[in-house]
Every structure is written in structure tokens, then in C-alpha cells.
Amino acid sequence: MNGQQAAQRIVAIKPIGVPTEGRGIDLQVKVTAPASGRDLPVIVFSHGNAWSMDGYEPLVDRWAAAGFVVVQPTHLDSRRNGIGFDDPRFGTIWRVRIADLHAVLDNLGDILDEAGLRGRVDEGRVAAVGHSWGGQTVGTLLGARVLDADGTPGEDFAHPAVRAGVLIAATGTGDTLTPFAAEHLPFMRPDYSTMTTQALVVTGGEDRSAMSTRGPDWFTDAYHLSPAPKSMLTITEGQHTLGGIAGESVAETTDEDPARVALVADAVSAYLLDVFGLDDTAWKDLDARAATSDGAFLLEHR
């Protein structure tokens, strides 16, 4: 990100309600945007387990400063709602998460109106981005499906408004779930063979999940098993929160590194600016930097 972007003032508006049916708890979103500018692209962001619209400021603020309007829903699994693994509602939350993103996309115009941004946004340039469980959620909007116990793909949740996506530390596939995950998170079996929408996959080379018997390569499945075009950014020493993308000094950050967080944030904005045809400079620069990074991060394309 250049100095001009870093100096861009941003504004945040919350909470904004989004209409849903049968959810039990109102769906609310936070909108973060540049204070100025027009024809702004949109990122709809899906948080990881237990987080909310108030997390991930190190990413969201940087994206807004780079010229994006970011819409963050609070999913039912947010810790503020108190729905744990033993709650009978937990088994279907993965579906509610997907419905949340559909509701945001279907009501995007009204959300922007309430945030006072409708005339400044290009609603034809919409991306979906997610971290961890949010990555799997976003994957379904790009065309991925969820395998049932027999290995049969479930329904298609792809959304036509989403032109591109970014999956950060997203669930892998295969019969490699640990006993705990198999019992409590059986939906963590994505089928990426139908994820046709263009996407960037972001992984950590040291991301070892307690949910899978595989190592860090589990998080590369979205790249290797989905149809092109796809790109993958690997942060060689990155762990699951990739330096602390959910927030500064949060408890689950095991590899705190602000520079690593900035790299992830800027890679996402560079990728989306490129695929939206707005500016390819930063994406080309990141490709060049990867070639000379001494292996600190890798960038692949297919």
C-alpha cells in the first residue's frame, strides 16, 4: 500500500440490520468505507468461529483505506451469542452462515443506503472474503459444496453477485477430520471441484489445525482442487491467524507479526483491484516481490 492509501480517512457505521427469516437472532452488519471517493468496490467479509463484525480491524481498515467498502456480518457462532458446540442449534450454523451472506448480498443496496454510501459504490464489483470457518463459508458462494457422510455433494449455494473471492486459512477436504471435528464439525468436508469463481487462496506454511490429521497442506486444497483461475499466497512462517489478522494481541494469535498482517491485507486488496480491472500495479509488484522474498512468501497461479 502506498502512502496516499495509508493516509486515506475511513468511516465505520454500525449496527445496520439486515432482514432474515427463522434466524432467531437479528442479523447485523458493520460497514467500513473510505471517507471519500466514488465507484468503490465491495468486500463482504465472513469472520472465523466466535468472532463478530467488530473483529479483523487490521484487515478491514486497511482495505477501506485502499478504496473498498467492507461489509461485515456477525454470524450466529459469535461468542456474543453464546451458542457453543453443545447447543442444538450449532449443527446447522454452517447453513445459517451461508444464508447470512446471501442476505447481505441480496440487500446490499439497502445496506449501502443506510450507511449513506449508495451513490458512491460500484455494485457490479463485489467480492467475498473469509477467514477460517469464514473461508469455507465464502467458498460455497464461489461454487464449492459440502459433502455429506456418504461423500455426496450437497446443494449449490453460489451467488451470482460475487465476482471474485479470497479464502484465508480455509478448511481442507478429505476424510482427515480428527474425532472431535468429525463429531462436532462434520460439515468441514468441502468439495472444491465446482468452485469455479476466480479466487485467491491464502495459507500459512506453519498452520497446523487441531481439526485435521493433515498438516499445513490441508489449507491448500481450495487452490489445488478447484478449477482455474486461482492464485495462492503462502506465508511461509504463518500460522492460523497469519500474524494477528483478527486483531492486535488477541488470545489465539500465536505468531504475532504486524508486517505479516499488512502483507495479507495488501495482497487481498491488490488481487481484487487486479481482477476487477481497476489497477494491476500492486498485484504485479507482489508477484515480483515474491520472486525475491527469499522464501518468506510464495505466490502461485493456475
C-alpha positions in Angstrom: 0.0 0.0 0.0 1.3 3.4 -0.9 1.5 6.4 1.4 -1.6 8.0 -0.1 -3.7 4.9 0.7 -2.3 4.8 4.2 -3.4 8.4 4.8 -6.9 7.8 3.5 -9.5 8.6 6.2 -12.1 5.9 6.7 -15.5 5.8 8.4 -17.4 2.9 10.1 -21.2 2.6 10.5 -22.8 0.0 12.8 -25.0 -1.7 13.5 -27.1 -2.0 10.4 -29.9 -4.6 10.5 -30.4 -7.0 7.6 -33.8 -8.8 7.1 -33.7 -12.6 7.6 -36.2 -15.3 8.4 -36.1 -18.0 11.0 -32.7 -16.9 12.4 -33.8 -16.2 15.9 -31.2 -13.5 16.5 -31.2 -10.4 14.3 -28.5 -10.2 11.6 -26.4 -7.1 11.9 -23.5 -5.7 9.9 -20.8 -3.2 10.2 -19.8 -1.1 7.1 -16.4 0.4 6.8 -15.5 2.7 3.9 -13.2 5.4 2.6 -14.4 8.9 3.6 -14.1 10.0 0.0 -14.1 8.5 -3.5 -16.7 7.1 -5.9 -17.2 3.8 -7.8 -15.9 1.9 -4.8 -15.8 -1.9 -5.0 -17.3 -4.0 -2.2 -15.9 -6.8 0.1 -18.3 -8.9 2.0 -16.3 -10.4 4.8 -17.1 -13.6 6.8 -15.4 -13.9 10.2 -13.9 -17.0 11.7 -15.5 -19.0 14.5 -16.6 -17.0 17.6 -15.7 -13.6 16.1 -18.1 -10.8 15.1 -18.4 -7.7 12.9 -16.1 -5.9 15.4 -13.1 -8.1 14.7 -10.5 -8.1 11.9 -9.8 -4.4 12.0 -6.2 -4.8 10.9 -7.5 -6.2 7.6 -10.7 -4.2 7.2 -9.3 -0.8 8.0 -6.5 -1.4 5.5 -8.9 -2.5 2.8 -11.1 0.6 3.3 -8.0 2.8 3.1 -7.2 1.1 -0.2 -10.6 2.1 -1.6 -13.0 -0.8 -0.7 -16.4 -0.7 1.1 -16.3 -3.6 3.6 -19.5 -5.2 4.9 -19.1 -7.5 8.0 -21.9 -9.6 9.3 -22.0 -11.1 12.8 -22.7 -14.8 12.4 -24.6 -16.9 14.9 -21.5 -18.6 16.2 -20.2 -15.3 17.5 -19.2 -15.7 21.2 -21.5 -12.8 22.0 -24.5 -15.1 21.1 -23.3 -17.9 23.5 -24.1 -20.8 21.0 -21.4 -23.4 21.8 -20.7 -26.9 20.3 -23.3 -28.5 22.7 -26.1 -26.2 21.6 -28.6 -28.0 19.4 -28.5 -25.0 17.0 -24.8 -25.4 16.4 -25.1 -28.2 13.9 -26.9 -26.0 11.4 -25.0 -22.8 11.9 -22.9 -23.5 8.8 -26.0 -23.2 6.8 -27.1 -20.0 8.6 -23.7 -18.5 7.9 -24.2 -19.0 4.2 -27.8 -17.6 4.4 -26.3 -14.6 6.2 -24.0 -13.8 3.3 -26.9 -14.3 0.8 -29.0 -11.9 2.9 -26.2 -9.3 2.8 -25.7 -9.6 -0.9 -29.5 -9.6 -1.7 -30.0 -6.5 0.5 -26.7 -4.8 -0.4 -28.4 -1.7 -1.9 -30.4 -1.1 1.3 -27.4 -1.6 3.5 -25.5 1.0 1.4 -28.4 3.4 1.6 -28.5 3.2 5.4 -24.7 3.7 5.5 -25.1 6.8 3.2 -22.9 5.2 0.5 -25.3 4.1 -2.2 -24.2 6.6 -4.8 -20.5 6.0 -4.2 -20.4 2.3 -4.7 -20.0 0.1 -7.8 -22.4 -2.7 -7.0 -21.1 -4.6 -10.1 -17.7 -5.2 -8.4 -18.4 -7.4 -5.3 -16.0 -9.8 -3.7 -16.5 -12.3 -0.8 -13.6 -12.8 1.6 -13.5 -15.1 4.6 -11.1 -16.4 7.3 -11.0 -20.0 8.7 -14.7 -21.1 9.0 -15.5 -17.9 7.1 -13.2 -19.1 4.3 -15.3 -22.3 3.9 -18.5 -20.2 4.1 -17.2 -17.9 1.3 -16.2 -20.9 -0.7 -19.8 -22.0 -1.1 -20.7 -18.7 -2.6 -18.0 -19.3 -5.2 -19.4 -22.7 -6.1 -17.9 -25.2 -3.6 -20.3 -27.7 -2.0 -20.4 -29.6 1.3 -20.0 -33.4 1.2 -22.4 -35.5 3.3 -21.4 -38.6 5.3 -21.5 -40.7 2.1 -19.4 -38.3 0.2 -22.2 -36.9 -1.9 -22.0 -33.1 -2.6 -24.9 -31.0 -1.2 -26.8 -28.2 -2.8 -25.3 -25.3 -4.8 -25.1 -22.1 -2.7 -23.2 -20.0 -5.3 -24.3 -16.3 -5.5 -24.2 -14.5 -8.9 -23.3 -11.2 -7.4 -19.9 -12.4 -6.3 -17.3 -11.8 -9.0 -14.3 -13.0 -7.0 -13.3 -14.4 -3.7 -10.5 -14.8 -1.2 -10.2 -17.8 1.1 -7.9 -17.2 4.1 -6.9 -20.3 6.0 -9.9 -22.2 4.7 -10.8 -25.7 5.6 -9.4 -28.5 3.5 -11.2 -31.6 2.4 -10.8 -35.4 2.6 -11.6 -37.9 5.3 -8.9 -36.5 7.7 -11.0 -34.8 10.4 -10.0 -35.5 14.0 -12.6 -37.4 16.1 -13.6 -34.1 17.7 -14.1 -32.4 14.4 -15.9 -35.4 12.9 -18.4 -35.3 15.8 -18.9 -31.5 16.2 -18.0 -30.1 12.7 -18.9 -32.8 10.2 -19.7 -30.1 7.6 -16.0 -29.4 7.3 -15.8 -31.5 4.2 -15.9 -29.1 1.3 -15.9 -30.2 -2.3 -13.9 -27.7 -4.3 -14.3 -29.3 -7.7 -17.2 -27.0 -8.5 -15.7 -23.8 -7.1 -15.4 -22.1 -10.5 -15.3 -18.4 -9.5 -11.9 -16.8 -9.6 -10.2 -16.7 -6.2 -7.1 -16.1 -4.1 -6.2 -18.7 -1.5 -4.1 -17.5 1.4 -2.3 -20.1 3.6 0.2 -20.3 6.4 3.2 -22.7 5.9 3.0 -23.4 9.7 -0.8 -23.6 10.0 -1.4 -27.0 11.8 -5.0 -27.5 12.6 -6.3 -29.4 15.6 -9.3 -30.3 13.3 -7.3 -32.3 10.8 -4.8 -35.2 10.9 -3.0 -33.5 7.9 -0.5 -30.7 8.2 -0.4 -27.2 6.7 -1.1 -28.6 3.2 -4.7 -29.2 4.3 -5.3 -25.5 3.8 -4.1 -25.6 0.2 -6.9 -27.8 -1.1 -9.1 -24.9 -2.2 -6.3 -23.9 -4.6 -5.2 -27.4 -5.8 -8.7 -29.0 -6.1 -10.7 -26.2 -7.7 -10.9 -25.1 -11.3 -8.7 -22.3 -12.6 -8.3 -19.4 -12.5 -6.9 -19.4 -8.9 -3.9 -17.9 -7.2 -2.3 -18.9 -3.8 -0.3 -16.8 -1.4 1.7 -18.9 1.1 3.1 -17.1 4.1 6.0 -19.5 4.9 6.2 -19.0 8.7 2.5 -18.0 9.0 0.2 -19.8 11.4 -3.6 -19.8 11.5 -4.1 -16.1 12.3 -1.3 -15.1 9.9 0.3 -12.7 12.3 -2.9 -11.5 14.0 -5.4 -10.6 11.3 -8.3 -10.9 13.7 -7.0 -8.1 15.9 -4.0 -6.9 17.8 -2.9 -9.1 20.8 -5.9 -11.4 20.6 -5.6 -14.6 22.6 -5.5 -17.0 19.6 -2.7 -15.2 17.8 0.4 -17.5 18.1 2.6 -15.7 15.5 2.0 -12.0 16.2 3.6 -10.0 13.4 2.1 -6.7 12.2 4.2 -6.8 8.9 2.7 -10.2 8.1 -0.8 -8.9 8.7 -0.1 -6.0 6.4 1.2 -8.4 3.7 -2.0 -10.4 3.8 -4.2 -7.3 3.8 -2.4 -5.7 0.9 -2.2 -8.9 -1.1 -6.0 -9.2 -0.9 -6.6 -5.6 -2.0 -4.0 -5.9 -4.8 -5.6 -9.1 -6.1 -9.1 -7.7 -6.1 -8.1 -4.5 -7.7 -6.5 -6.5 -10.4 -9.4 -8.9 -11.1 -11.9 -6.0 -11.0 -9.8 -4.3 -13.7 -9.2 -1.2 -11.6 -5.4 -1.4 -11.1 -2.9 -4.2 -11.7 0.2 -2.4 -10.4 0.2 -3.7 -6.8 -0.6 -7.3 -7.9 2.3 -7.3 -10.4 4.5 -5.8 -7.8 3.6 -8.5 -5.3 4.5 -11.1 -7.9 7.9 -9.5 -8.4 8.4 -9.3 -4.6 7.6 -13.0 -4.1 10.4 -13.9 -6.5 12.9 -12.0 -4.4 11.5 -12.7 -0.9 14.0 -15.4 0.0 11.1 -17.7 0.5 9.3 -15.6 3.2 6.2 -15.8 1.0 5.3 -17.5 -2.2 2.8 -16.6 -4.9 1.4 -19.2 -7.4 -1.1 -19.1 -10.2 -3.1 -21.6 -12.2 
